[in-house]
């Protein structure tokens, strides 16, 4: 059971300010008549009263309370609803199987840039799967088994090989009942606590250097490696595994078997974790009443805008520098032998929005703060390697510092890719020097190839001394990346007409 509270800030975006979890496992408190036992009622009411205490410290504009499989499957659900209303004042809405699956899908498409995929959310008493394409929900299904029910396949916490085989056989049979799952070859997106624990264990085993779980990618071999590792542990050692929550230790092997079996069924392209799940889907539905649509138009743009707001960046400067950067990018690509492509411009454009945002914390160590913040902050719409590339370009200071930042991740990139990231970073840093005083002094420029290198003539509307100083000082980084000299000449805007 979980309580989440969101705050809408002045800038308009929403931030999670409270996230309280309680392990209830109400599924274990359904008796043979499928009714909630007295102990189950006590746990439910006690937990909700605790949540109410927390809720009371906030001025909420809206509160939504939803229940899933256990209450949905209980034969005395009316008594449960009345008891909760009487004891806590909360009105519970019981989600249907389709609604539960829908909210998981909604959370994924509104927090990633995935256009197509299959989601899986393993609860205590049910497992929801959906298939979406072009961000639209195509298929949804709820299986009447979950982590707590699947645990009964194993006699002990650490299963025998035969028991795992029997569970896999059961799961493959269940999944094969849905033709739309077969060999889809799309990403499998895991939602919920068991998926988070799987990722946390994989990161711990690999000594993963980046922070964050959302949009972390795994392969089939990674899932199997975690499974093999856990199967080789003793009962006592299982509870000590880094990344595995103690309240999930007894159910983690059945749930990983679900992920592995579904991965095989759909011949998945990869396994990707979504930290956003059912509760976020419910929240997005509430938010959609204001927006008029369930789907956010551009997840990544919203995330970038949030960074701009959080770190007090200057939109006018960003747009001006972005214009200069685009023209520089195009002309350098056209007049040199560099292999720059549209996808490289997309990365450069993203980085131009958040270049040197670390100065918000400390201008002297701006580059270090920029790299750390971008590399380790969840950015909806970017996978971890994409987030790292953004951090490397937006924090560029010089080749030495760049090599320091990329050193722990050297194996992630080819030598050619590292060189390209460095050249894009040096171009962006140089472009920002052309607006050093945030006055948009440099309005336009021309670029010509000569025997001496590149002649860059910059046309200015005001005094350009600070911009000239910074550009002359920093151009060496771009010169090294391009392997050619850059000759700068600043002129008044009026002189442009004379030259033409």
N, C-alpha and C positions, 0 to 999 in steps of 0.2 A: 504494500500500500504506500502511496506516495502523495505528498502535497507539494505543489509547485506554484510559486507566486511570481508574476511578471510585472515589471514597472515600465510604463511608457515615459520616456525622458523628453525633455524640452525639444530636442532635435527631431523627435518623432519616432525614432527606432525603439524597439522593446528589448529589455534586458531581464534575464532571470535573476531574481534577488533572493529567492528562498527555494531550497530543494530538500525536503525532509522525507526520509525513507523509514518504513517500519516493516520488519519481516513478519507477516501474518500467516501465510500458507493456509488460508481458509479452506482450500481444497481438502486438506487433511482432516478437517472438522465437519465433513459431510458424513452422516451416518448411513446405515444400510438402506434407509428410506429416502436417501438423497436430501436430507434436511440438515440444516445447520445445528450442530450440537450446542448445548448451553455454554461450553467452553469457547466454542467458535463465536457465539454471540458476544461473550465477554471480551474477547480479543478485538472484535470488530468495533464495538462501542468504545472501549478504552482507547483504541488507536484514534478514532475519529474525534473523541473529546480532546485528546492531546493536540490533534491538528487544529481544533477549534481555538485552543489557547493561542497558538501561533497566529492564526488568522485574525484574532482579536487585536493584534498589535498593528495591523495595517488598515488603511481606509480603502476598501476594495470597491470597484465599480461593478464588478460582476464575479460570481463564483459558480463554478460548474463541478458537479460531483458525479462521476460515472463508475459503473461496475462492469466487470467482464465475465469470463466463463463460469467461475464458481457460483456466483449469484444467479447468472443466467440459467444454469443447470439445476439450481436448487428448487425443490418442489414447494418450499415454504417462502418463496421470494417476497410475497405480499407481506408476510409477517416481518420479514427482515426490513423491508422498506418502512413499514409503520414504526418499528422499534427505533430505527435510526432517526426518523423524523421526530419522534417523541423525545428521545434522549439527547440529540445533538442539534436539531433544527435543520439538518442537511437533507435536501431532497435528492435522492439517488436516481439517476437515469441508467437503466440497464441497457447496455449496448447489444444490438443484435450481432450475429456473426459477420454479416456484411459490413456493418458500421465499424466493427473492430478492425477488420481488414482494411477498410477504406481509410481510417485515420492513420494507420501505419504507412500506407502509400502516400498520403497527403504530406506527412512529415518528411518523407524521403525526397519527394520532388520539389519541396519548398526549402530544402536545406542542402541540396547538391545540384550539380549541373548535369546529372545523368538524364539522358533522353529516353533510355530504354533499360529495363531491368526487371528482375524478379525479387520481391521482398519476402523475408521470412521473419516472423516474430513468434518466439516460443514462450507461451505463458505457463502458468501452473497446470491448467486443465485444457488448454486448446493451443493450436498452432495455426497462425494465419499466414497465408501466402497470397501474393498478388502479382499480376503481370501488367506492366505499363509500357506504352510505346508512344513516342512523341509527347511524353509527359502526361499522357491521358491514360486513365485506368481502363484496361481491356478485360481482365479477368480477376476474380477474387474468390477465395475459398477458405473455410475454416475447418480444420481437422479436429475431431473430438478427443485429441490427446495432447498432453503437454509434458513439461519437465517432471512433474510429480507422478503422473500416471505412467510415463515411460520408465521411471525408475524401478517399477515392479518387474521389469525384464531381468534385472540383476539381483541375485541372491544377496550379494555383499556390495559394499561401496566400490571396491575394485573388482570388475567383472572378469569372468572367464572368457576365453576366446570364443567358445561356443555360444555364450550369451550375447556377445556383441554381434556374432553372425546372425543369430535369431532376430535381434532387434533390427539389424540392417535389412534382413529379408522382409520383416513386417513393414518397415518404412518404405522400401522400394516398391512394395506392392501397393501401399497407400498412394504414393506419389504417381505411380503408373496409372492410377484411376483418373488422372487429369491429363488428357492428351496435350493440352497447351503448355505443360511443363517440359515435355520431351525434347531434348537436344536444342534448346532455344539459343545456346551459345551467347548469352548476355551476362552482365554482372549479376551476381547473387548478393543482395544487400541484406545484411543481418541487422536486426533491430532488437533492443532489449538487453537485460543484464547478462544473460549467458553469452551473447555475442560480444559484449564489452569485455567480459572475463577472458574469452578466447583470445581477443586482440591483446589484452594486457599481458597475458602469459607469453604470447609470441614475441611481444616487444621486450619482455624481461629476458627471455631465452637468447634473443639476438643482441641484447644490450643496445637497444634502439636509441639513437642520439636525439631524436626530436620529441618534443612534448606534444600531447594531444592524441585523441583516439578517432575523432570524427573523420570519415573518409579515408581511413587507413586501409591499405590493400594487402590481401593475402592470396596465395595460390593454394591449389589442392595439396601440394607437398608440404606447405606450412601447416595446414590443418592436421594432416596426418602426423607430422612431427610432434605437435603438441599432444595428440592422442597417444602416440607411442610413449612419449615421456611420462604422461600421467599413469598409463597402464603399468609402467615399471616401478611405480612407487608403492610404499607400504601404506597402510591405513593412516598411520600417524603422520607420515611425511606429506600426504596429500593436503592436509590442513595448513602446511607451512609453505606451500608453493606461492612464489611471488606473482602477484597479479590476479590470484584466485581469491575471491571473497569467501570467508569462512561459511557464510550462509548459503553458498552455492556449491560447496565442495562435494556434497553427496548427490548432486544432480548434474554436475558438469559433464561427465562422460556420456550420459544419454543425450544431452543437448548437442554436444559436439558430433555425435553420431548422426543426429538429424542434419546438421550443416553439411557433413561429409556426404551423406546419402543424397541430399538434394542437389549438392554441387555436381555429383556424378550424374544424376538424372537429367539435369538441364545442360550438362557439358559446359559449365559456367566459364566465362572468360576470366573471372576473378571473383574473390569474396571481398566485399567492401562493407565496412562498418558504418552504420548511421547512428550517431548518438541521439538523434532526434527520433522519437517513437510515438506511441499512441497518445500520450498526454499532450505532446506538441501538436499532433494532428487535431486534437480537440480544440486546442488553443488557436490554431490557424483557422479553423472553421469559424470561431468567434470573431477573429480578426477580419475574415472575409466579408462579414456583414458590413464593415466600413469600406472595404476595398471594392466590393461588388463582384469579386471573382475568387475562386478557391486557390488559383495558381498565381504565385508571385511572378510577374513578367520576366525579371532577370535576377536570379538569386545572387550571382557574383557581383553585379553592379550594386545591389543593396548592401552587400558586405563591405565593398570598397567605400561606399558612401558612409557607412558606419565608422570606418577607420578615419575618414576625413573629418567627421564630426568629433570623434573621441580625441583626436590629436590636434584639433584646432588648425587644420591646414587651410591654405588660402585658395578657394576655388578659382578666383580670377587669375592668379598666378599659374595655377595648374593648367588651365585651359590655354593660356598664352604659351607656356613652355611646351605644352603638348603639340601645339601648332608648329612651333619651331622644330621640335624633335621629329615630327612626321616628315617635314620637308627635308631636314638633314638626312634622315634615314633613307628617304626615296632617292635623293640625289647622290648620296654616297654609294648606295646599292647600284645605281645606274651608271656612275662614272668610275667605279673601281671594280676589281674582280672578286669582291666579297660576295659570298653566297648567303644573302639575307632574303628571307621569305615572308609572306604575309603572317604566318604563325609567329615569327620573331617580332613583327610589329605589334601583334596582340599582347605579347609579354611586355614589350617596351611601353605600350600604352598603359597597361595596368600599373607598371612600376612608376610611371610618371605621376599617377595620382597620389602615390604614397612615398615618393622619394624623400629620404632623410626625415621621416616623421619622428625619429628618435630625438630630434632637437627639442621636442616638447618636454622631454625629461632632462636633458643636459646637452647644450650645444657643443661643448668641448668633446664629448664622446658620442656624438649624434649617430655616427655610422654603426658603432657597436650596438647601441640601443635599437636602431632601426632593424639591423639584422636579427637580433634576438627576438624582438616583438613580432616581426612578420613570420619568422621561421617557427615560432612556438605558439602562436595564437591561431585558434581555429578560424579559418576563413571559409565560410559556406561557399561551395562552388568550386573549390580547389582541392585536388588530391595532395598528399603530403609532398611529393616531388615537385609539383607545380608551385606549391607554397614556398618551397625552398628556393626555387629558381627566382621567384618574385623577390624574396628577401636578398638574394645575392645581387640582383640588378639594382634594386632600390637603395641598397646600402653602400654602393660602390664608392670607395675612397681612393684606392690605388691597388696596384697588382699585388703587393706584399700582403696587405690587409685582406684582399680578396682570397688569396691562397690560404690565409689563416682560417677564414670562415669556412672555406670549402673542404679543408683537409679531412675532417671526420666523415665527409660524405663523398670522397673522391671516387669511390667505387660506383657511386650512383650515376656518374656521367662519363662519357667518353672524353678523350683529350680534345677532340674537335668541339664538343659541346661546351666544355669548360672555357675554351678560347672564345667561343661565340658569346657566352654569358658575360665574359669580361669586356668584350668589345661593346656590347649593348649597354653595360653599366657605365663605361667611360663616355659613351655618347650622351647618355642621360645626364651625367654629372656636368659635362661640358655645356649642354643646353640650359641647365639651371644656372650656370655661371652667367649666361647671357641675360638673365633677369635677376641679378644678384641683389638689387635694391627693391624688387617687387614693384617697379614703376612701369614695366612693359616698354622700356627704352628702345630695345631692338625690335623694330617693326617688321623688317624683312631682310633678306640677304641673297647674294648670288654665290655660286660655287663653280669654280673653274679648275680644270686640271692643267698644270703647266710642267715644265721641265724641273721646276723646283719643288713640286708637290701639289698641294691643294691651296688655291687662293680663295679665301673666304672674305667677301666684302659685306659688311653689315651696315644697314641703313637705320639711323637712330633719329628719334623725335626730340630727345633731350640730351643733356650732358651725359656722356657715356663712360666717364673715367672709372667708376667702380666696376662696371661690367667689363671694361677692357682689362683692368688689372686682374680680375678673377679669371677671365678667359685665357689670358696669356699665361697665367700661373698654372692653370689646370689642363691646358690643351695637350701637354706632354703625354697624358694617359691615353688620350684618343690617338695621338700620333703613334704611340707604341702598338696600339691595337690595329691601326690601319697600316703600320709600317711605312709611313710617309710623313713628310713635313706638312704642317698647316700654317699658312701665312695669313695673319689677320689684318684687316684694314677696316677701321670704323669711320663712317661718313655720316654727314647730315642727310636727312630724308630728302631735302630739296635736290641734293646732288644726284640722286637716283634718276631723276627725269633728264638731267643733262647728259648722263652717261648713256641713257637709252636713245 
